[in-house]
Amino acid sequence: MLASTSKTIYRPTVHRVLPRFISSSTPEEWDVVIVGGGPAGLALASALGSSKLVRESLRVSLVEASDLSKVHEWSPVAGTFSNRASSLTHKSQAFLKDIRAWEHVDEGRTCPIQDMQVWDGISDARIEFSASLLGTPGHGMARMTENLNLQRGLLRHLANIPQVQILDKSRVQSIDLAEGSSWPLVRLDNGRVLRSRLLVGADGFNSPVRSFAKISSFGWAYDTQAIVSTMNHPPRGAFMGPNTTAYQRFLPTGPIAFLPISPMASSLVWSTKPPLATALIASGPDVLGYMINAAFRLPDVSMRYLHNLILDAHESGSPVTPPQIQTEIAWRERSHGIEETSAYASAFIDATKQGIPPADAESLPPIVTSLQPGTVASFPLRFNHTDSYLGDGQGGRTVLVGDAAHTVHPLAGQGLNLGLADVECLSRCIQDALAHGGDVGSRTALLPYAQERYLENHKIMSVMDKLHKLYSTSFEPVVWARSVGLEVVNEFDSVKTALMMEASGQNGRGTSVWDVTAKVVENFAATTDAVRIIGTGVSGMFGAGIQSILKASSTSSRK
């Protein structure tokens, strides 16, 4: 059965006044031109279009190279999901609701994250979060949403705002300056030329707007590839809660995340070494499914063996078959004393059978039974941050948002939230400038945006980068330090509640639980230099001391 196909009138094609073969030598005058029709660009267009002051005062257009009608008319089969989904914080949701775009998102295709479990792939140190600590369990800590679902909702919202014109199927050929003017000229491949008071780059990592403004950036490519897919699995049994728990295990090769999207489907983000990512995908979806189950359950020593097995077979030109990997995983489970009835057994488990689950079942994600066809993909990961969000000199009257300004490791799923926070701030600055009679393209009007967002983004990006590096090592003192950090935080509900309030946006910031947890873990990891000098004996004593303090604290709290 197909999902609901109710549609509003799609306007973008109506706004293409000039045929593609007609060249226009006279620039069209615009106040704001947004380049990029991804979530950030569409959200900015929606935010500006939702403002009565902007609609009455500014001419706004959005330029996108692809055919946005395909996104607007996206109508997936029920039970199937896109492989690109994001965890939206409460702050991001509140922004989308404020601009009346969220009401166009199909909420039936979203899923709240009520609980979160994160653990170390070597020591198994674990931290658990529950929305019940916040007193608002129905709302969860965040909400998983397909990026296409969000983009379609934003387009449906914009279809009701004719003052914002969408120029899709229009690729930017070049950007230069108008003669005798500081206003940028955006030249499109259909011959149109747009002269803009303010040019916004929401056009991704390879941003033409950033190139025009000559804004430099710094960063590096990680030796990491992300595998994404949509996983099928049985629904949680009657003795367990719903599929609303996010799981993430930090392996030395990279974190693997299991994110709920529906009762019987979840989203995979597995960051690992590029050769291993290539070999896993080449082995086929069945082998990859077995490896996903094992990656959440087997000890690190066995995962290293399985990785080498997959790599060697791929290099030999004879990939591992599903029966071979299934048999190998089963042997590994027996060698570790994992009983067939344990939640840690996955090789020969019939996940469709319902019954009383093992005692530790909720500590692990559901057993993956298959991967949705066509959803397995991979992409390289990198850290990149521009030196400025604002153009200057001949590149003035330009501003960057989202991935055009920053790219971050996806281990906390914060890329989209950072972009939406950029958009909320920039739209607010534009409206403030209008309200005070200012020039929306001037540096004076845009400087508050850069001041508010640059440092905030950099702090989160830095924590994610350090967390990635912290968990990429199996060096024993570092493993000890990061494990103690998780265990200490996990013992105190009051600390976790404070972290979750920051993560959920109840304090107005709305960063991720992973972000704030990372800060705590990072502080403990800072002690590793001392650990190297003092030695493992003292570190063990210190760890025992912390445990006894926690035990005493726990005992006194029950009296």
C-alpha positions as a Python dict, from the first residue, in 0.01 Angstrom:
ca = {
    (1, 'M'): (0, 0, 0),
    (2, 'L'): (135, 339, -87),
    (3, 'A'): (181, 614, 166),
    (4, 'S'): (-51, 913, 156),
    (5, 'T'): (-18, 1104, -170),
    (6, 'S'): (-212, 1418, -77),
    (7, 'K'): (-37, 1714, -239),
    (8, 'T'): (-53, 2088, -254),
    (9, 'I'): (9, 2274, -577),
    (10, 'Y'): (381, 2274, -656),
    (11, 'R'): (496, 2625, -749),
    (12, 'P'): (870, 2611, -834),
    (13, 'T'): (822, 2543, -1207),
    (14, 'V'): (577, 2834, -1230),
    (15, 'H'): (852, 3074, -1128),
    (16, 'R'): (1076, 2996, -1426),
    (17, 'V'): (969, 3302, -1624),
    (18, 'L'): (1237, 3270, -1894),
    (19, 'P'): (1276, 2953, -2103),
    (20, 'R'): (1614, 2784, -2061),
    (21, 'F'): (1723, 2876, -2414),
    (22, 'I'): (1663, 3250, -2372),
    (23, 'S'): (1956, 3459, -2249),
    (24, 'S'): (1890, 3759, -2032),
    (25, 'S'): (2147, 4037, -2042),
    (26, 'T'): (1956, 4251, -1792),
    (27, 'P'): (2009, 4138, -1433),
    (28, 'E'): (1701, 4065, -1224),
    (29, 'E'): (1694, 4257, -896),
    (30, 'W'): (1663, 4050, -578),
    (31, 'D'): (1711, 4132, -213),
    (32, 'V'): (1807, 3779, -102),
    (33, 'V'): (1929, 3497, -325),
    (34, 'I'): (1978, 3159, -155),
    (35, 'V'): (2195, 2910, -343),
    (36, 'G'): (2117, 2551, -243),
    (37, 'G'): (1791, 2359, -210),
    (38, 'G'): (1893, 2119, 66),
    (39, 'P'): (1736, 2128, 415),
    (40, 'A'): (1931, 2438, 522),
    (41, 'G'): (1850, 2643, 212),
    (42, 'L'): (1483, 2544, 211),
    (43, 'A'): (1456, 2612, 586),
    (44, 'L'): (1598, 2962, 539),
    (45, 'A'): (1358, 3032, 252),
    (46, 'S'): (1071, 2904, 469),
    (47, 'A'): (1180, 3111, 769),
    (48, 'L'): (1199, 3429, 561),
    (49, 'G'): (872, 3351, 385),
    (50, 'S'): (694, 3298, 715),
    (51, 'S'): (773, 3656, 819),
    (52, 'K'): (511, 3913, 718),
    (53, 'L'): (773, 4186, 735),
    (54, 'V'): (1003, 3998, 494),
    (55, 'R'): (720, 3915, 253),
    (56, 'E'): (621, 4279, 235),
    (57, 'S'): (975, 4420, 212),
    (58, 'L'): (1209, 4177, 33),
    (59, 'R'): (1225, 3981, -290),
    (60, 'V'): (1361, 3636, -206),
    (61, 'S'): (1461, 3355, -442),
    (62, 'L'): (1621, 3014, -400),
    (63, 'V'): (1839, 2856, -671),
    (64, 'E'): (1884, 2479, -694),
    (65, 'A'): (2050, 2273, -968),
    (66, 'S'): (1836, 1961, -922),
    (67, 'D'): (1468, 1903, -996),
    (68, 'L'): (1292, 1977, -667),
    (69, 'S'): (960, 1849, -802),
    (70, 'K'): (1096, 1497, -741),
    (71, 'V'): (1138, 1581, -373),
    (72, 'H'): (800, 1754, -353),
    (73, 'E'): (628, 1452, -509),
    (74, 'W'): (827, 1195, -308),
    (75, 'S'): (580, 924, -207),
    (76, 'P'): (761, 618, -67),
    (77, 'V'): (598, 281, -19),
    (78, 'A'): (475, 231, 337),
    (79, 'G'): (733, 55, 550),
    (80, 'T'): (1029, 171, 339),
    (81, 'F'): (1256, 453, 447),
    (82, 'S'): (1533, 665, 301),
    (83, 'N'): (1887, 585, 417),
    (84, 'R'): (1954, 948, 513),
    (85, 'A'): (1779, 1031, 839),
    (86, 'S'): (1868, 1281, 1110),
    (87, 'S'): (1802, 1323, 1479),
    (88, 'L'): (1628, 1658, 1529),
    (89, 'T'): (1668, 1821, 1868),
    (90, 'H'): (1374, 1990, 2039),
    (91, 'K'): (1526, 2326, 1949),
    (92, 'S'): (1529, 2234, 1580),
    (93, 'Q'): (1171, 2108, 1599),
    (94, 'A'): (1060, 2425, 1780),
    (95, 'F'): (1214, 2639, 1506),
    (96, 'L'): (1038, 2440, 1233),
    (97, 'K'): (710, 2469, 1421),
    (98, 'D'): (756, 2844, 1472),
    (99, 'I'): (787, 2900, 1096),
    (100, 'R'): (489, 2665, 1038),
    (101, 'A'): (692, 2421, 830),
    (102, 'W'): (666, 2125, 1068),
    (103, 'E'): (292, 2090, 1003),
    (104, 'H'): (382, 1986, 646),
    (105, 'V'): (620, 1712, 762),
    (106, 'D'): (468, 1362, 773),
    (107, 'E'): (502, 1299, 1146),
    (108, 'G'): (390, 939, 1095),
    (109, 'R'): (728, 880, 930),
    (110, 'T'): (919, 1016, 1229),
    (111, 'C'): (1014, 844, 1552),
    (112, 'P'): (1091, 986, 1898),
    (113, 'I'): (1411, 880, 2070),
    (114, 'Q'): (1298, 802, 2424),
    (115, 'D'): (1615, 631, 2544),
    (116, 'M'): (1980, 620, 2446),
    (117, 'Q'): (2254, 371, 2523),
    (118, 'V'): (2619, 440, 2441),
    (119, 'W'): (2902, 206, 2529),
    (120, 'D'): (3272, 139, 2482),
    (121, 'G'): (3354, -140, 2236),
    (122, 'I'): (3657, -250, 2438),
    (123, 'S'): (3567, -206, 2806),
    (124, 'D'): (3185, -220, 2765),
    (125, 'A'): (3156, 85, 2995),
    (126, 'R'): (2808, 217, 2930),
    (127, 'I'): (2598, 528, 2979),
    (128, 'E'): (2219, 518, 2957),
    (129, 'F'): (1978, 807, 2911),
    (130, 'S'): (1600, 804, 2943),
    (131, 'A'): (1351, 1076, 2861),
    (132, 'S'): (1165, 976, 3176),
    (133, 'L'): (1430, 1164, 3376),
    (134, 'L'): (1307, 1485, 3212),
    (135, 'G'): (946, 1425, 3317),
    (136, 'T'): (832, 1447, 2952),
    (137, 'P'): (872, 1089, 2821),
    (138, 'G'): (611, 1135, 2548),
    (139, 'H'): (822, 1395, 2372),
    (140, 'G'): (1147, 1201, 2386),
    (141, 'M'): (1497, 1348, 2369),
    (142, 'A'): (1497, 1399, 1993),
    (143, 'R'): (1307, 1284, 1684),
    (144, 'M'): (1439, 1078, 1395),
    (145, 'T'): (1327, 1217, 1061),
    (146, 'E'): (1420, 1130, 705),
    (147, 'N'): (1591, 1423, 536),
    (148, 'L'): (1358, 1381, 237),
    (149, 'N'): (1055, 1399, 465),
    (150, 'L'): (1184, 1730, 602),
    (151, 'Q'): (1270, 1868, 257),
    (152, 'R'): (930, 1772, 121),
    (153, 'G'): (761, 1941, 416),
    (154, 'L'): (960, 2260, 359),
    (155, 'L'): (869, 2259, -12),
    (156, 'R'): (501, 2211, 71),
    (157, 'H'): (526, 2503, 308),
    (158, 'L'): (692, 2720, 43),
    (159, 'A'): (424, 2624, -211),
    (160, 'N'): (189, 2842, -4),
    (161, 'I'): (428, 3141, -7),
    (162, 'P'): (439, 3279, -365),
    (163, 'Q'): (653, 3572, -251),
    (164, 'V'): (949, 3333, -223),
    (165, 'Q'): (1043, 3214, -571),
    (166, 'I'): (1218, 2880, -626),
    (167, 'L'): (1434, 2847, -934),
    (168, 'D'): (1510, 2477, -955),
    (169, 'K'): (1681, 2301, -1248),
    (170, 'S'): (1904, 2608, -1250),
    (171, 'R'): (2277, 2556, -1203),
    (172, 'V'): (2507, 2840, -1100),
    (173, 'Q'): (2763, 2892, -1377),
    (174, 'S'): (2952, 3181, -1223),
    (175, 'I'): (2928, 3456, -964),
    (176, 'D'): (3086, 3798, -1010),
    (177, 'L'): (3026, 4160, -918),
    (178, 'A'): (2795, 4404, -1090),
    (179, 'E'): (2993, 4681, -1258),
    (180, 'G'): (3033, 4976, -1025),
    (181, 'S'): (2847, 4792, -751),
    (182, 'S'): (2918, 4563, -457),
    (183, 'W'): (2613, 4348, -528),
    (184, 'P'): (2694, 3993, -646),
    (185, 'L'): (2571, 3875, -987),
    (186, 'V'): (2466, 3510, -998),
    (187, 'R'): (2475, 3377, -1356),
    (188, 'L'): (2266, 3064, -1419),
    (189, 'D'): (2300, 2807, -1695),
    (190, 'N'): (1960, 2907, -1837),
    (191, 'G'): (2083, 3257, -1917),
    (192, 'R'): (1926, 3431, -1618),
    (193, 'V'): (2136, 3673, -1414),
    (194, 'L'): (2035, 3750, -1057),
    (195, 'R'): (2166, 4065, -887),
    (196, 'S'): (2140, 4023, -513),
    (197, 'R'): (2162, 4256, -216),
    (198, 'L'): (2247, 3949, -3),
    (199, 'L'): (2382, 3620, -137),
    (200, 'V'): (2346, 3316, 92),
    (201, 'G'): (2555, 3005, 39),
    (202, 'A'): (2359, 2698, 149),
    (203, 'D'): (2528, 2501, -126),
    (204, 'G'): (2727, 2239, 62),
    (205, 'F'): (3093, 2156, 108),
    (206, 'N'): (3195, 2252, -250),
    (207, 'S'): (3021, 2587, -223),
    (208, 'P'): (3037, 2820, -530),
    (209, 'V'): (2931, 3106, -303),
    (210, 'R'): (3224, 3041, -69),
    (211, 'S'): (3459, 3029, -369),
    (212, 'F'): (3328, 3362, -497),
    (213, 'A'): (3369, 3524, -155),
    (214, 'K'): (3723, 3377, -129),
    (215, 'I'): (3652, 3251, 222),
    (216, 'S'): (3922, 3006, 321),
    (217, 'S'): (3868, 2706, 545),
    (218, 'F'): (4067, 2459, 752),
    (219, 'G'): (4015, 2092, 822),
    (220, 'W'): (4115, 1742, 733),
    (221, 'A'): (3978, 1422, 591),
    (222, 'Y'): (3927, 1143, 842),
    (223, 'D'): (4060, 800, 754),
    (224, 'T'): (3699, 694, 787),
    (225, 'Q'): (3407, 600, 564),
    (226, 'A'): (3044, 605, 680),
    (227, 'I'): (2816, 318, 578),
    (228, 'V'): (2445, 404, 586),
    (229, 'S'): (2143, 184, 530),
    (230, 'T'): (1788, 120, 645),
    (231, 'M'): (1762, -199, 851),
    (232, 'N'): (1458, -425, 883),
    (233, 'H'): (1393, -609, 1209),
    (234, 'P'): (1096, -760, 1397),
    (235, 'P'): (896, -534, 1628),
    (236, 'R'): (980, -538, 1995),
    (237, 'G'): (795, -813, 2180),
    (238, 'A'): (507, -766, 2423),
    (239, 'F'): (747, -788, 2718),
    (240, 'M'): (966, -503, 2591),
    (241, 'G'): (920, -136, 2522),
    (242, 'P'): (871, 11, 2171),
    (243, 'N'): (1154, 64, 1924),
    (244, 'T'): (1243, 411, 2051),
    (245, 'T'): (1596, 350, 2184),
    (246, 'A'): (1907, 473, 2003),
    (247, 'Y'): (2216, 253, 2041),
    (248, 'Q'): (2576, 345, 1970),
    (249, 'R'): (2886, 134, 2028),
    (250, 'F'): (3232, 283, 1991),
    (251, 'L'): (3461, 32, 1820),
    (252, 'P'): (3831, 114, 1766),
    (253, 'T'): (3763, 125, 1391),
    (254, 'G'): (3478, 374, 1443),
    (255, 'P'): (3133, 406, 1602),
    (256, 'I'): (2828, 213, 1485),
    (257, 'A'): (2483, 361, 1551),
    (258, 'F'): (2138, 199, 1544),
    (259, 'L'): (1869, 471, 1526),
    (260, 'P'): (1494, 395, 1542),
    (261, 'I'): (1276, 518, 1257),
    (262, 'S'): (965, 295, 1294),
    (263, 'P'): (855, -15, 1493),
    (264, 'M'): (1018, -245, 1235),
    (265, 'A'): (1290, -31, 1078),
    (266, 'S'): (1597, 156, 1198),
    (267, 'S'): (1869, 366, 1043),
    (268, 'L'): (2234, 255, 1035),
    (269, 'V'): (2537, 483, 1049),
    (270, 'W'): (2858, 280, 1074),
    (271, 'S'): (3183, 476, 1059),
    (272, 'T'): (3481, 256, 983),
    (273, 'K'): (3807, 236, 785),
    (274, 'P'): (3763, 291, 408),
    (275, 'P'): (3903, -50, 299),
    (276, 'L'): (3677, -227, 547),
    (277, 'A'): (3373, -22, 437),
    (278, 'T'): (3443, -117, 75),
    (279, 'A'): (3484, -486, 164),
    (280, 'L'): (3170, -496, 379),
    (281, 'I'): (2954, -343, 107),
    (282, 'A'): (3106, -566, -162),
    (283, 'S'): (3022, -872, 50),
    (284, 'G'): (2652, -806, -4),
    (285, 'P'): (2361, -703, 220),
    (286, 'D'): (2324, -1045, 388),
    (287, 'V'): (2685, -1054, 507),
    (288, 'L'): (2664, -687, 607),
    (289, 'G'): (2351, -763, 811),
    (290, 'Y'): (2531, -1043, 1002),
    (291, 'M'): (2824, -810, 1065),
    (292, 'I'): (2597, -534, 1197),
    (293, 'N'): (2446, -773, 1452),
    (294, 'A'): (2792, -894, 1552),
    (295, 'A'): (2930, -540, 1581),
    (296, 'F'): (2688, -466, 1865),
    (297, 'R'): (2748, -797, 2044),
    (298, 'L'): (3089, -960, 2003),
    (299, 'P'): (3401, -856, 2198),
    (300, 'D'): (3659, -645, 2020),
    (301, 'V'): (3903, -933, 1969),
    (302, 'S'): (3646, -1125, 1763),
    (303, 'M'): (3539, -818, 1569),
    (304, 'R'): (3902, -759, 1470),
    (305, 'Y'): (3924, -1118, 1348),
    (306, 'L'): (3602, -1087, 1147),
    (307, 'H'): (3719, -759, 994),
    (308, 'N'): (4042, -922, 878),
    (309, 'L'): (3845, -1216, 741),
    (310, 'I'): (3622, -983, 537),
    (311, 'L'): (3922, -781, 413),
    (312, 'D'): (4131, -1085, 311),
    (313, 'A'): (3839, -1244, 128),
    (314, 'H'): (3766, -922, -59),
    (315, 'E'): (4129, -877, -161),
    (316, 'S'): (4142, -1235, -288),
    (317, 'G'): (3843, -1172, -512),
    (318, 'S'): (3627, -1430, -331),
    (319, 'P'): (3403, -1242, -85),
    (320, 'V'): (3280, -1419, 226),
    (321, 'T'): (2943, -1587, 175),
    (322, 'P'): (2650, -1552, 418),
    (323, 'P'): (2679, -1915, 542),
    (324, 'Q'): (3052, -1869, 600),
    (325, 'I'): (3016, -1552, 807),
    (326, 'Q'): (2718, -1698, 996),
    (327, 'T'): (2918, -2008, 1091),
    (328, 'E'): (3220, -1799, 1191),
    (329, 'I'): (3013, -1569, 1411),
    (330, 'A'): (2845, -1867, 1578),
    (331, 'W'): (3187, -2020, 1655),
    (332, 'R'): (3302, -1689, 1801),
    (333, 'E'): (2992, -1668, 2020),
    (334, 'R'): (3057, -2016, 2161),
    (335, 'S'): (3424, -1936, 2224),
    (336, 'H'): (3318, -1637, 2436),
    (337, 'G'): (3066, -1844, 2632),
    (338, 'I'): (2766, -1668, 2480),
    (339, 'E'): (2465, -1895, 2527),
    (340, 'E'): (2213, -1939, 2246),
    (341, 'T'): (1940, -1789, 2466),
    (342, 'S'): (2144, -1474, 2539),
    (343, 'A'): (2065, -1140, 2377),
    (344, 'Y'): (2431, -1139, 2271),
    (345, 'A'): (2375, -1438, 2039),
    (346, 'S'): (2286, -1341, 1682),
    (347, 'A'): (2422, -1593, 1430),
    (348, 'F'): (2145, -1855, 1430),
    (349, 'I'): (1871, -1669, 1617),
    (350, 'D'): (1521, -1674, 1471),
    (351, 'A'): (1435, -1313, 1545),
    (352, 'T'): (1074, -1356, 1432),
    (353, 'K'): (990, -1584, 1726),
    (354, 'Q'): (822, -1401, 2008),
    (355, 'G'): (845, -1499, 2372),
    (356, 'I'): (994, -1387, 2701),
    (357, 'P'): (1310, -1197, 2604),
    (358, 'P'): (1648, -1251, 2774),
    (359, 'A'): (1716, -1036, 3079),
    (360, 'D'): (1968, -824, 2890),
    (361, 'A'): (1760, -783, 2571),
    (362, 'E'): (1698, -408, 2608),
    (363, 'S'): (2072, -343, 2635),
    (364, 'L'): (2108, -428, 2268),
    (365, 'P'): (1928, -329, 1946),
    (366, 'P'): (1689, -570, 1772),
    (367, 'I'): (1834, -840, 1547),
    (368, 'V'): (1864, -713, 1190),
    (369, 'T'): (1687, -954, 954),
    (370, 'S'): (1755, -771, 626),
    (371, 'L'): (1861, -442, 475),
    (372, 'Q'): (1612, -252, 263),
    (373, 'P'): (1707, -285, -106),
    (374, 'G'): (1895, 8, -253),
    (375, 'T'): (1967, 175, 81),
    (376, 'V'): (2327, 64, 139),
    (377, 'A'): (2565, 350, 60),
    (378, 'S'): (2884, 507, 190),
    (379, 'F'): (3061, 841, 191),
    (380, 'P'): (3390, 980, 326),
    (381, 'L'): (3399, 1179, 648),
    (382, 'R'): (3585, 1499, 713),
    (383, 'F'): (3621, 1795, 947),
    (384, 'N'): (3601, 2137, 783),
    (385, 'H'): (3532, 2485, 916),
    (386, 'T'): (3554, 2811, 724),
    (387, 'D'): (3763, 3095, 865),
    (388, 'S'): (3460, 3323, 846),
    (389, 'Y'): (3089, 3298, 775),
    (390, 'L'): (3083, 3641, 607),
    (391, 'G'): (3243, 3753, 283),
    (392, 'D'): (3449, 4070, 284),
    (393, 'G'): (3583, 4320, 32),
    (394, 'Q'): (3491, 4216, -323),
    (395, 'G'): (3327, 3908, -175),
    (396, 'G'): (3104, 4115, 51),
    (397, 'R'): (2727, 4078, 84),
    (398, 'T'): (2771, 3700, 116),
    (399, 'V'): (2701, 3470, 409),
    (400, 'L'): (2741, 3095, 457),
    (401, 'V'): (2512, 2850, 640),
    (402, 'G'): (2511, 2475, 701),
    (403, 'D'): (2761, 2250, 524),
    (404, 'A'): (2892, 2542, 319),
    (405, 'A'): (3033, 2677, 646),
    (406, 'H'): (3108, 2359, 842),
    (407, 'T'): (3114, 1981, 811),
    (408, 'V'): (3138, 1757, 1116),
    (409, 'H'): (3180, 1389, 1199),
    (410, 'P'): (2830, 1229, 1206),
    (411, 'L'): (2888, 1030, 1527),
    (412, 'A'): (2641, 1258, 1708),
    (413, 'G'): (2415, 1327, 1411),
    (414, 'Q'): (2444, 1701, 1461),
    (415, 'G'): (2519, 1827, 1109),
    (416, 'L'): (2158, 1911, 1025),
    (417, 'N'): (2086, 2061, 1368),
    (418, 'L'): (2386, 2293, 1336),
    (419, 'G'): (2260, 2401, 993),
    (420, 'L'): (1908, 2467, 1121),
    (421, 'A'): (2050, 2669, 1411),
    (422, 'D'): (2246, 2875, 1156),
    (423, 'V'): (1929, 2937, 957),
    (424, 'E'): (1723, 3037, 1262),
    (425, 'C'): (1988, 3288, 1367),
    (426, 'L'): (2042, 3433, 1018),
    (427, 'S'): (1668, 3476, 951),
    (428, 'R'): (1637, 3652, 1286),
    (429, 'C'): (1923, 3890, 1199),
    (430, 'I'): (1767, 3970, 861),
    (431, 'Q'): (1434, 4048, 1023),
    (432, 'D'): (1603, 4261, 1291),
    (433, 'A'): (1782, 4461, 1022),
    (434, 'L'): (1453, 4518, 837),
    (435, 'A'): (1275, 4622, 1157),
    (436, 'H'): (1541, 4889, 1217),
    (437, 'G'): (1553, 5008, 858),
    (438, 'G'): (1894, 4855, 792),
    (439, 'D'): (2053, 4705, 481),
    (440, 'V'): (2011, 4327, 506),
    (441, 'G'): (2327, 4269, 303),
    (442, 'S'): (2551, 4495, 511),
    (443, 'R'): (2820, 4363, 741),
    (444, 'T'): (2651, 4545, 1030),
    (445, 'A'): (2333, 4345, 978),
    (446, 'L'): (2514, 4011, 938),
    (447, 'L'): (2781, 4040, 1207),
    (448, 'P'): (2551, 3927, 1494),
    (449, 'Y'): (2493, 3601, 1302),
    (450, 'A'): (2865, 3530, 1272),
    (451, 'Q'): (2927, 3623, 1635),
    (452, 'E'): (2652, 3398, 1765),
    (453, 'R'): (2704, 3093, 1547),
    (454, 'Y'): (3077, 3063, 1477),
    (455, 'L'): (3199, 2990, 1828),
    (456, 'E'): (2897, 2773, 1912),
    (457, 'N'): (2950, 2559, 1603),
    (458, 'H'): (3323, 2536, 1660),
    (459, 'K'): (3280, 2415, 2017),
    (460, 'I'): (3052, 2130, 1912),
    (461, 'M'): (3269, 2041, 1613),
    (462, 'S'): (3580, 2035, 1830),
    (463, 'V'): (3419, 1805, 2085),
    (464, 'M'): (3305, 1566, 1810),
    (465, 'D'): (3653, 1562, 1660),
    (466, 'K'): (3816, 1490, 1995),
    (467, 'L'): (3559, 1224, 2076),
    (468, 'H'): (3632, 1053, 1744),
    (469, 'K'): (4005, 1052, 1821),
    (470, 'L'): (3949, 948, 2182),
    (471, 'Y'): (3761, 634, 2080),
    (472, 'S'): (3989, 548, 1788),
    (473, 'T'): (4255, 406, 2017),
    (474, 'S'): (4284, 83, 2215),
    (475, 'F'): (4571, 219, 2429),
    (476, 'E'): (4490, 86, 2776),
    (477, 'P'): (4526, 408, 2984),
    (478, 'V'): (4303, 596, 2741),
    (479, 'V'): (4044, 316, 2745),
    (480, 'W'): (4049, 327, 3125),
    (481, 'A'): (4007, 703, 3141),
    (482, 'R'): (3719, 723, 2894),
    (483, 'S'): (3547, 424, 3056),
    (484, 'V'): (3564, 581, 3402),
    (485, 'G'): (3417, 899, 3255),
    (486, 'L'): (3113, 713, 3121),
    (487, 'E'): (3063, 508, 3437),
    (488, 'V'): (3084, 808, 3668),
    (489, 'V'): (2824, 1002, 3471),
    (490, 'N'): (2600, 696, 3446),
    (491, 'E'): (2582, 663, 3826),
    (492, 'F'): (2420, 1002, 3885),
    (493, 'D'): (2067, 1062, 3756),
    (494, 'S'): (2090, 1429, 3852),
    (495, 'V'): (2395, 1476, 3630),
    (496, 'K'): (2231, 1289, 3344),
    (497, 'T'): (1914, 1494, 3381),
    (498, 'A'): (2114, 1817, 3356),
    (499, 'L'): (2290, 1687, 3047),
    (500, 'M'): (1960, 1582, 2890),
    (501, 'M'): (1800, 1920, 2960),
    (502, 'E'): (2084, 2081, 2767),
    (503, 'A'): (2054, 1821, 2494),
    (504, 'S'): (1677, 1848, 2458),
    (505, 'G'): (1682, 2226, 2432),
    (506, 'Q'): (1495, 2291, 2757),
    (507, 'N'): (1775, 2531, 2851),
    (508, 'G'): (1750, 2705, 2514),
    (509, 'R'): (2064, 2555, 2361),
    (510, 'G'): (1949, 2221, 2223),
    (511, 'T'): (2277, 2040, 2164),
    (512, 'S'): (2296, 1661, 2148),
    (513, 'V'): (2323, 1423, 2443),
    (514, 'W'): (2630, 1285, 2267),
    (515, 'D'): (2780, 1635, 2260),
    (516, 'V'): (2751, 1703, 2630),
    (517, 'T'): (2845, 1346, 2725),
    (518, 'A'): (3152, 1385, 2509),
    (519, 'K'): (3260, 1687, 2712),
    (520, 'V'): (3247, 1485, 3032),
    (521, 'V'): (3435, 1194, 2880),
    (522, 'E'): (3690, 1432, 2733),
    (523, 'N'): (3762, 1576, 3078),
    (524, 'F'): (3833, 1231, 3216),
    (525, 'A'): (4045, 1145, 2915),
    (526, 'A'): (4260, 1449, 2988),
    (527, 'T'): (4403, 1257, 3282),
    (528, 'T'): (4563, 998, 3054),
    (529, 'D'): (4894, 1183, 3036),
    (530, 'A'): (4924, 1147, 3413),
    (531, 'V'): (4816, 785, 3388),
    (532, 'R'): (5099, 711, 3143),
    (533, 'I'): (5349, 853, 3390),
    (534, 'I'): (5211, 707, 3713),
    (535, 'G'): (5133, 364, 3570),
    (536, 'T'): (4842, 126, 3561),
    (537, 'G'): (4871, 28, 3926),
    (538, 'V'): (4782, 373, 4052),
    (539, 'S'): (4518, 415, 3782),
    (540, 'G'): (4353, 94, 3896),
    (541, 'M'): (4357, 217, 4256),
    (542, 'F'): (4208, 549, 4145),
    (543, 'G'): (3936, 365, 3953),
    (544, 'A'): (3857, 151, 4258),
    (545, 'G'): (3843, 467, 4468),
    (546, 'I'): (3590, 625, 4234),
    (547, 'Q'): (3379, 310, 4242),
    (548, 'S'): (3378, 307, 4623),
    (549, 'I'): (3279, 674, 4632),
    (550, 'L'): (2995, 607, 4391),
    (551, 'K'): (2885, 307, 4596),
    (552, 'A'): (2889, 510, 4915),
    (553, 'S'): (2695, 789, 4747),
    (554, 'S'): (2439, 543, 4617),
    (555, 'T'): (2403, 381, 4961),
    (556, 'S'): (2357, 712, 5141),
    (557, 'S'): (2095, 823, 4890),
    (558, 'R'): (1882, 520, 4982),
    (559, 'K'): (1889, 591, 5353),
}
